[in-house]
Amino acid sequence: MALNRILVIDAGGAHMEEKRKKEKIMKLDNQVVFVSGTNRGIGKAIVDALIKRGVKKVYAAARKIDQSAWKDARVVPVELDITSPQQIQKALARAQDVNVLINNAGSLSGGSVLTATEPDLMRDMQVNYFGTLNMVRAFEPVIEKNGRGSIVNVSSVVGLASMAQAAGYSASKAAIFSASQALRAELKAKNISVHIVFPGPIDTDMARDFDFQKTSPAVAAENIIKGIEAGDEDIFPDPFSVQIGGSWSKDPKAVERSFAAM
Ligand SMILES: NC(=O)c1ccc[n+]([C@@H]2O[C@H](COP(=O)([O-])OP(=O)(O)OC[C@H]3O[C@@H](n4cnc5c(N)ncnc54)[C@H](OP(=O)(O)O)[C@@H]3O)[C@@H](O)[C@H]2O)c1
C-alpha cells in the first residue's frame, strides 16, 4: 500500500458526517436480526426492544436455550456457544435470512494482567475477541447476500482505556474495537455498516460486583437500537459511557488517567 494512502486523514466536515450517516441508516422494523447471549442481561433486553420495534424475526441465541422463554412467535431460539465453530455453522445454516447481526455475548474474568490466571485471560479473548470475530466472519457473506445490513459488536468503555482490575477483559474489548474499525473499512463496499457499542456499568450479572451507578439493561438496549437506527458508528448507550465517550474523543489520555485512579 502506498504511504500517501495511509496518511490521508478523513477530515470531512459535519455535512459529510451527516451524508455518511444517511447512507448507513438502517431502520430495524421488518429486519431479520440475530442476537447472541440472549438468555439474560443486555442481550435479553435487546430482544425485547427489537420485538417492540417491530422486527420481522429475531434469532435469540444462547448457550442454553429455553423454548418457553419468549412468548412472541417472531423469536426463534438458537443454541449457540460463540467459541464453538460447529455451533456457529449450525446457527448460520438456520439463519440464512439475517441482515443484522448483534454480537452481544461476552465474558468477564476479573484480575490484573499481572495476577490473573492464563485460562481467565484466554477465556475473555476466546469469547470477546475470537468468538465475536468468528461470528462476523461466518455471517458476513449471508448479510451481504441478503442486501444491505449491519453488524453490531459490543465492546465496553474499558475497551477505550484499560481498567487494571479487569485488564484481561479490557484487552479483549480493545481487540474487538480494533477489529471492528478494520471491518468497517472493509465492509463499506458491501453495504454493511459496522457499529461498536461501548457500554458503561449496566445492571446485569456481569456488573453485580461493581460499585458504580448502573443503567438498566432495558434503557441500554433501547439506546443501542436508537444508535443503530441513527447510523451511529460508535454507540454510548448509558450516561456513564456518554461522559466517557465525550472525554475520550477529546483527550484519550484523560480517560486512561481517570480509569487508573478508580
Ligand atoms: N454489564 C456491564 O456493565 C457491561 C459493560 C460493558 C460491556 N458489557 C458487555 O455487554 C455484553 C452483555 O453483557 P451483560 O452485561 O448482559 O452480561 P451477562 O448478564 O453476564 O450476560 C452475558 C451473556 O453472554 C453469554 N455468553 C458468555 N459466554 C458465551 C459464549 N461463549 N457463547 C455464547 N454466549 C456466551 C452469557 O450466556 P450464559 O448465561 O450461558 O453464561 C450471557 O447470555 C457483553 O459483551 C459485555 O462484555 C457489559
The ligand as an ORCA input file, in Angstrom:
! r2SCAN-3c Opt
* xyz 0 1
  N     -22.926     -5.108     32.279
  C     -21.990     -4.210     32.050
  O     -21.716     -3.350     32.900
  C     -21.264     -4.179     30.711
  C     -20.423     -3.083     30.462
  C     -19.739     -3.045     29.254
  C     -19.909     -4.036     28.315
  N     -20.734     -5.081     28.607
  C     -20.869     -6.114     27.567
  O     -22.237     -6.287     27.252
  C     -22.451     -7.614     26.774
  C     -23.591     -8.246     27.552
  O     -23.188     -8.346     28.907
  P     -24.222     -8.397     30.123
  O     -23.938     -7.232     30.976
  O     -25.597     -8.646     29.644
  O     -23.614     -9.666     30.870
  P     -24.271    -11.001     31.447
  O     -25.538    -10.719     32.117
  O     -23.162    -11.665     32.193
  O     -24.600    -11.828     30.111
  C     -23.577    -12.324     29.305
  C     -24.236    -13.125     28.200
  O     -23.204    -13.606     27.347
  C     -23.375    -15.036     27.234
  N     -22.125    -15.726     26.976
  C     -20.992    -15.780     27.705
  N     -20.084    -16.569     27.116
  C     -20.665    -17.039     25.975
  C     -20.253    -17.895     24.938
  N     -19.039    -18.481     24.946
  N     -21.112    -18.141     23.915
  C     -22.334    -17.584     23.890
  N     -22.812    -16.785     24.858
  C     -21.968    -16.508     25.887
  C     -23.962    -15.440     28.590
  O     -24.524    -16.748     28.492
  P     -24.538    -17.771     29.757
  O     -25.735    -17.399     30.576
  O     -24.632    -19.103     29.118
  O     -23.261    -17.544     30.509
  C     -24.996    -14.337     28.756
  O     -26.124    -14.579     27.978
  C     -21.115     -8.344     26.951
  O     -20.414     -8.354     25.736
  C     -20.398     -7.489     27.976
  O     -18.996     -7.654     27.914
  C     -21.426     -5.173     29.764
*
